[in-house]
Amino acid sequence: MGNERVYLVHIAAATLLVFLAGVLSAITVPFFGGPDEKNHYNSVVRVVDGGGWPLPYTARVMPAVDLAWLESGRASASAPDFDQVPLAVNRSSVLEEPNFALLSAEIDNMVQHPPAYYFLTASVVAMTDLDSLRWDQAMLVMRIFSAFLVSLSVPAIAGIVRLVTGSRSLGAVGAYALLAIPFFTGFGGLVSNDTLLVPTISGALYFLIRAWKSNTRTTFLLVAAGILLGVSLLTKGFALFAIPLFVFLSFVAVFSKKPTKMRGTVIALIAPSIAALIGGWWWIRNLILLGSVQPSVSGTLRVALDEPLSNINVLSYFGNFWLRFNSLFWARGVRPVDGGNELPAVLLGVAGVAFVVAFVVVALYSRNRGMTFLLLSFPAIIIAVLFANSLSVYETYGVADRGVQGRYVFAGIAAYSLIVAGFVGILGRKLTPRNRNRLFVGVVASSAAIAWANIAWLLISSWPNGYSEQVPGLEAVSGYFGVSLLVYVALTGSALAVLIGAYIAHSKLSQPEGFASDLTDLAPIQSSNAPTQRGTTEK
């Protein structure tokens, strides 16, 4: 039981660290600095204001959101005479409209997505006093709630890795490894529907794999998985690409218990049926009302070339596609247009190469390579679709970088954690228990260091900028967000305290051989997340 308690401490610590890093990102990246954040914010505010979810091509950016955009320091061609950028305490309320006319109304392209994230986030914002809530405070509420949503994926991902490898410590490695992707924690601090997609998909996969590995009745686990996949289908279209994996795991989980064919098929269809009832109907509704599974508002705004491009070097194009995808997978902080600096390309390239090396090692030597390939099938489908769509857009419109976003595979991030944990497990095969514990501590410390080094980079390289007063960096970011410097210190101090607390528990509560004595992928497959399987022993 000692090592089980330590495992729970580590998972709680990793979850808190992901949340704290997301909150720090929320008060570091300038308002509207996230991908499509203006439109994400607009859709939440529209729901709060009772505007609901209009059909694509009909939703516009609200005047109150345009005012917030201007007050954040961003210029707009629709308001050429606006030249006053107020201090945080003087910013407008969340629903306050400008007292001057705007020359145009921008289309809100977020209504091409399902509405689950926006209604859920709006319900949180609506709990506040909207009459006195400033727009910047409303955005911080949305950002922090998004960070909370992303943190919910951590226990599920750790559970997946533990169930597959049979190792508590590798499960914890899978959780902490998420900190080594700066943008995974960073995008959690932004307003985005991806932040609901990640925990729902991760949770659904956890319940399915647990149903597979468990010897007990699996109906409840299948129902839970169906509910979560249903919510993900009502969140974003990328959930559609998880359906093949989801259905396959449902049937494997059920038929691993050797039921009759009829009974097994009926039970295996429980989860997909629930998912279809909760979220699948949305996509059928799109086909009926709009004539496509997912309409593209942005596509209607592009101007096609007179003649499509020809003689495209597909191999060269894929190389450029992969470089952009890799860089936006690992990091996307404060953009240069917002006064920031991108992380050095060499660091992002090294990270990408290191991950490919880890994958090759796992593919060649891990006994869990089959499950690794299975989980990779989901993000692989996403990447293939992104490439095909990007190439088509380039050929038709001459734009080479549209829709190439690394965060799009975060919904399948469990595959990344399983690869990292598998690689560490291979390294730990021939190590003594003491050295396995040292390796574990090193992985945890380095992952946390990467996350906080990225936050320090954002603060140092991005502030002051054109949106803030020209004062020293920390003072500039504090004044811009209206947040005391003590908050930044407290959040970082809390993260350090969490790490120290986890290390103390790791040292004091674990069994004599140490918590990470099972830091190897050769451990027997079992987990206290599910009853011990036949033929295994409880560690």
N, C-alpha and C positions, 0 to 999 in steps of 0.2 A: 504493500500500500504506500510505502514511502515514495517510491519512484512515480506512482500514479499522482500523488499530491504535487510532486515537483513538476510533472507534466502539465497539470492544470495551472500551476503558477506560471510556467513558461508561456502557455497559450494566452493566459490573461495578460501577461507582460507584452507579448508581441501584439496583441489586439490594441492595448493602450498606446503602444508606441506608434502604430500605424495611425491611430486616431489623433494623437498629439502632433505628429508630423503633418497630418492633413490640416489641423487647425492652424499651425504655424504657416502653412502655405496659404491658407485663407486670408491671413493678415500680412502677407508679403507680396503676392501677385496683385498688381493694380486692378481695381474694379473693371469688369468687362474684359479682362486680359486673358480669360480662358477661351478655348475653342467654342465659337458661336455663343459665348456667354450672354451677350446682349439678348439674343432671341430666347435662350433658355430662361433667363430672368423674366423676359416679357411674358412668356407663356404662363409662368407661375403667377405673376402679378395679374394677368388677365383672369385667371381662374379665381384668385382671391377677390377680384372686383366683380365676379359674377358673370364674366364673359364666356365661360364654358370652353368648349373645344370645337371651333368652327372647322369647316372643310378646308383642305389645302387650297391655296391660291386666293383665299378670301381674308385671311387673318393679317392684320397690320400691326406694326409696332405702335404701342400706345403713346400718346403725347407725354404722359407721366414718365415713361421709360426714356423717351427722347430727352426730357429735361434732366433725368438722372445721368444719362450719357454725357450731356453737356457739362453738368456740374462736376463730373468726375475728371474734367480737364480735357476731354476729347473734343476736337473740332468737328463740325458738321456743316456740310454745304447747304443744308436745309435751314440753318439759322445763322446766317452770315454776320448778324449784328450782335450775337451773344459773345461777350468778352469778360464776363464775371465768373470766376471760379471760386466758389465760397469755401470757407473753412468747414471742417466736418460738422461743427455744432450749428452751422447756418444752412446746412443742406435741406432740401425740400422733403416733405413727407412722401411716403411710398406711392400714394395715389394722387398727389398734387400735380396739376397740369400747368404748363407754362403760360405766362400772361402775354405771350407774343405768338404770332402765327408761324407755323412751320410750312416750308415750301413744298414738302412732299411727305408721303407716308411710306416707310420701308415695309416690305413684306416680311412676315414672321414665318420662316420656313420650318419651325419646329412642329407645326401641326401636321406635317407629313408623318410624324411618329405617333405611336399610341400614347395615351395620356396618363398612365399610372404614376410615373414619377412626379409629374406636375401637380396632380391632384393631391398626392401624398404630401409633397413639400408645401403646397398651398395650405393644407390643413394645419401644418405646423406654424406657418406665418400667421394664419388667421387667429391663432391663440393669443397673439399680442394685441396691444392697443394700436390699431391701425391709424387712428387719428393723430397720434403723436409719434408713430414709428417713422423714422427717416428712411429714405431709400437705401442708404448705405448700411444702416442697421438691418434692414430687411435682407439685403444681399448677404451680410455676414451670417444671419440666421440660416439662410439657404445653404451657404457654403459649409457651415459647421454641421448642419444636418447631413449634408452629402458626405462629409468626412466620417460621420457616425455610420452611415449606411455602408461605406466601403470597409470600415473596420469589422462589420458583422461577417464579412467573408473570411476573415482570418481563422476562426475556429473550424469552419467547414473545410478550408483548404488543409489545415493541419490534420484534421480527421481523415481526409482522403489519403494523404501521404502515409499516415499511420496504418490505416486499414490495408493499403497496398503493400507496404514494406514490412509490416509487423513490428515496427520499431517506434517506441515512444519518442526517443531522441531525434530520429529522423523526421517524425511528424512535427516536432518543434522547430527543426531546421527549416522545413518547408514553410512554416509560419514566419520565422524571422527573415528568410530569404526575400520576402516581399519588400522589406525595407531597402534591399539593394537595387531596387528599381525606383529611382527618385521620382519618376512621373507617376508611378502607381500611387504613392502616398500624396504626391503633389496634386494630381487631378481630383483626389478626394476632397480637396479644399476648394473646389470650383463648382459652380452650378452646372450640372450636366446629368442627363438621364442615364448615362453610362454608370453612374454611381449606384443606381438601383439594379441595373442589369448584372453587375458583378456578384453581389451577394446572393441574388436569387438563383442564378445559374450554378454558382458554387454550392449553395445549399442543396439544390436539387440533385447534383452529382453526388454529394456526400450521402444523402439518404438512399440513393440507388445502389451505391457501392456498399453501403452498410447492409442493405437488404440482401445483396449478393453474398457477403461474407458471414452474415449471421445465420445461425441454425434455428432461430426462433421464427414465429409468425411474422411475415413481412408486410402484411396489408397496411398497417399504420404507416410504415416507412414509405410505401408506394404512394399512399394518399398524400403524405407530406411532400414528396418529390413532385407529384402532379400539381399541387397547389403552387409551389414555388416556380415551376416551369411555366405555369399559367400566368403568374404575375410577370415573369420575364417576357413572355409573349405580348403582354399588354404594356411593355416598357419600350422595347426597341426591336427592330426587324432582325438584328443579328441573332436573336434567340431562335429564329427559324432554322438556322444552320445547326443548332444543337439537337434538333429533333431526331435525326438518324442515330446519333450516339445515345440519346435518351431512350428511344424505343428499343434499341439493341440491349442496353443495360437492363431495361425492365424485363425483357424476356429471359435474359441470362439469369437475373436474380430469382425469378420465379421458377424456371425450369431446373435450376441447380438444386431445388428441393425435390425434384423428380415427381411432380404431380401427373395426373392424367393429361393427355393433350388438350381435351376440351376445357377442363378446369384450369389448367395452366394458362391457356390462351385468354380465358376470361379474366383471370387475375392480372395477367401481364398487361392487359388493355385498360386496367383501372387508371393507372397514372396518366397515360396519354389522353384518355377520355376526359379526365378532370382538367388537364392542361388545355385541351381544346375548348371546353366549356368556359373556362375563366378567360383565356386570352386568344385562343385560336380563331374565335368568331370575328375578331377585329380584321383579320386579313381577308376573310371571305367577304366581309362588309366592304372592304376597299375594292375588291374585284367587282362587286355589284354596283357600287356608287361611283367609282372613279375609273374603273376599267383597267386597273393594275394593282399588283399586290402592294407595292409602296410607290406612290407618286413622288416625283422629284421636283420640288419647287425650284431648286437651284437650276435644274436642267432647262426650265422654261425661260430662264434669264440669260442663258448663254447664246451667243451668236455663232452659228456654224460657219466653218470655212467654206469658200466657194466650191472647193474641191477637197475631198478627204485626203489626208496625207498618205503617201504611198512609199514603198521601199523602206519601211521602218525596220531598223535593226532590232529585232525583238530581244536578242541576248543583251545588247547594250542597254536597251530600255529597261530590262529587268534589273540590270546592275544598278542603274540610277534609282529605280523603284525601291530596291532593297536597301540602299544607303539611306534614303529618306525614311523608309519604314523603320529601320533599325534605330535611327537617331530619335525619332518621335516615340519609339517604344520606351527607350531608357530615360529620356529627359525632354521636357518642354516647359521651361520656366517663364521668365519675363522676356518677351520677344524684343528684338532690337528696336522695332517700331515703337515700343512702349518704354524705351530707354534702358533696356536690359542687354545682356550678352548671352549668347548661346554657350552651352558647355563646349569646351574644345572638342573638335571632331575626332581627334585622336583618342580621347577617352571613350567616346561612344563607340568608335571602331574596335577598340580593345575589348570593351564589354561584350560587343556582339561576337567577336572571335572567340572569347573565353566561353560564352554560352554554347556556341557551335561545337567547340572542343568537348565541353561537358556532355552535350547531346551524343556526340559520336562515341565517347567512352561508354555512356550508358547503353547506347544501342548495341555495342559490341559485347559488353561484359556483364550488364545487369541481368539478374534473373527476372526482373520485373519489366523487361523491355516490351513485352506484349502489351501490358497495361499502359505503359508510357506511350506507345504508338496509338493505342486506342484513345487516350485522352487528348493526344495531339491532333487527332482527326478533326476535332471541332475547330480549333484555331487555324488548322491547315486549310479547311474549307473557306474560312473567312479570308485568309490571305490570297487564296486562288481567285475568289470573287473580286477582291479589291484590285488585284492585278489586271484581271480581264476588264473590269469597269474602267480602270485608269487608262489602260491602253486604248479602249474604245473612245473615251473622252479625248485623249490626245490625238487620235486619228481624225475625229470629227471636228473638234474645236481648237486643236493646237495648244491645249493646256496640259502640261505634263505632270502636275502635282495634285490634281483634284482627288479628294477622297482617300489619300494615302496617309492614314493616321495609325500610329502604333497602338494607341489606346483601344482600338477596335478589337484587339484580341485579349484584352484584359478579362473579358467574360470567361475565357478559357485559361485563366492564369494558373489554375491547378496543375496543368501540364508543365509549366515552368517550374513550379515548386517541386514537383515529382522528379524532374530532371536534376535540379540542384541537389535535392536530398539523395537521389540515386548516386550521383557523382561522389558526394561526401561519404555515402555508405560504402562505395567501392574503395575509397581512400582508407576507410576505417577497418577494412577486412583484416589486415595483418598487424594492426596496432594493438598495443596493450590497453586494458581498460583505462589506465591513467592517461595515456596519450590520446585515447578517444575523447576523454573528458576535456583535455586541452584543445583538441581540434574543435569540439563543440563550442567551447567558450570563444575560440578565435572566430568561428563563423558568426556567432551572435554579435560579438563586439564589432567586427568589420562591417556587418550589414547595417547596424545602427549608426556606425561612423559615416557610412556612405550617405544615409538619409540626412543626417544633420550637417554633413559637409555641403550637400547640395543646398540646404536651406541657408547656410552661411554664405554660399556663393550668390544666391539670389539677393540676399540683403546687401552684400558688399558691392556686387557688380551692377545692381539695378537702382540703387537709391543714393542720392536724389536723382530725380528725372524731371521730365517736362510737366508732370502732373503734381509735383510737390514743391514745397518751398526749397530754396537752394541752401540747405543747412546740412550738417553732417548726416551720414546715411541713416543711422538708427533713429535720429531725431526726425528726419524727413519722413520715414515710413510710419513712425508713431503719429506724427501730425496728420498725415494723409488719411490714415484709418481712424484717427480719433481714439487710439488705443494706447494706454500707458506703456512705457518701456518695461515696467515691472511685469507686464503680462508676458512679454517675450522671455524675460528672465525666468518667470515662474513656469512657463511651459517647458523650457529647456531643462530647468532644474527638476521638474516632475519626471521628465524622461530619464534623466540620470538616476533619480531615486528609484524608478521602476527597474532599471537595469541592475542597480546595486541590490535591490530587494530580491530580484530573480536569482542573482548570483548567490546571495546568502542562502536562499531556499535550496538552490542547487547543491550547495556545499553541506548544509546542515541536515536537510530532510531526506536526502537520497539514501539508498541502501549502501552497505559498505563498499561494494564494487564501483559505486558512482552512478549517477543518473544516465550518463552517456555510455555506459558499458555496452549497450546494444546499438551503438552507432555503426551499424553494418547492415547491408542489405541481405546478409545471410541469416538474419534472425528468423525464427519460425513465424509464420503468418498468424497473428492473433492480435487482438486489441480489446481493451476493456470497454471501448465504445460499443462493443457487441459481445455477446457471450463467446467464451472460448470455443474454438472449432474442435471438432473431433480430431484426435491425433496430435493435438498441441498441448503444451503445458503453460500454465500461468506464470508470467515472470514476476 
